[in-house]
Amino acid sequence: MTLPQKIGPVLTVVVGIVVIWYVGAVFMNAPFQRDADQRAGRQSTTIEFIEATLAQPKPILPAPHQVAQNVFENTFLRKLSSNRSLVYHAWVTLSSTLAGFAFGTLAGILIAIGIVHVRTLDRSLMPWIIASQTVPILAVAPMVIVVLGAVNITGLIPKALISTYLSFFPVVVGMVKGLRSPELMHLDLMRTYHATRAQTFWKLRFPASVPFLFTSMKVAVAASLVGAIVGELPTGAVAGIGSKLLAGSYYSQTIDIWAALVAGSVLAALLVAIVGLAGHLVDRAMGRRPS
């Protein structure tokens, strides 16, 4: 498949989303603009009315060009140390995201190894792990913040723990499936060679689980970013993407809210792409043929 064939469908979807977004912005902002025109005694043409709905300073739904302009200004035209810089806020959120992702991945791998090799853990621990993900993160985050704050643990650690809570689950599920993916014939062959459990793990189970691990890590890193942003909301953080969302909601700065959402989406896409690239490099190093 050539590059234009790959990009074409994506561009088509993007253009469709932008068109729907503009139409939605006009309809959502029209009542306020109609009321403003009546109070000012203005008689606008249809074109002028549409242009006005797409240029409101505090619209209900910002137009794509308003969000794009805000993102550009707060990314490239601000000092990195400025509290209005999206790069600065993204870095604050990224630090807790990476910490939570690292802890979650390590915990997920260790739990998966225990579940695969200890039958008791498989029967007792796995149901609780699944049940833990049914609790909404918005309910868990304030409890974590309050409990850790009571023992003077604030800052990065509470947000990292919330990210860990969200990111370890996909790693556990992916690694369990990966460690159990070798065929029974291959496991019998290892027994024929009198391989120990450690040798079977390192020579067969772990290499077979690597593709599953990186696939689950893509989900985990995105979930970790969500956890970091959610962790910033109950604390009233002054920095981070979550703080930008809070400030925008307090002062009805909807354009800033959408710009922060775009920044978070771009950051998530970059993190997933980096994990995917790392997985591709590991696959090549292991000699695995591209599918």
Secondary structure, 3 states (H helix, E strand, C coil): CCHHHHHHHHHHHHHHHHHHHHHHHHHHHHHHHHHHHHHHCCCCCHHHHHHHHCCCCCCCCCCHHHHHHHHHHHHHCCCCCCCCCHHHHHHHHHHHHHHHHHHHHHHHHHHHHHHHHCHHHHHHHHHHHHHHCCCCHHHHHHHHHHHHHHCCCCCHHHHHHHHHHHHHHHHHHHHHHHHCCCCHHHHHHHHHCCCCHHHHHHHHHHHHHHHHHHHHHHHHHHHHHHHHHHHHCCCCCCCCHHHHHHHHHHCCCHHHHHHHHHHHHHHHHHHHHHHHHHHHHHHHHCCCCCC
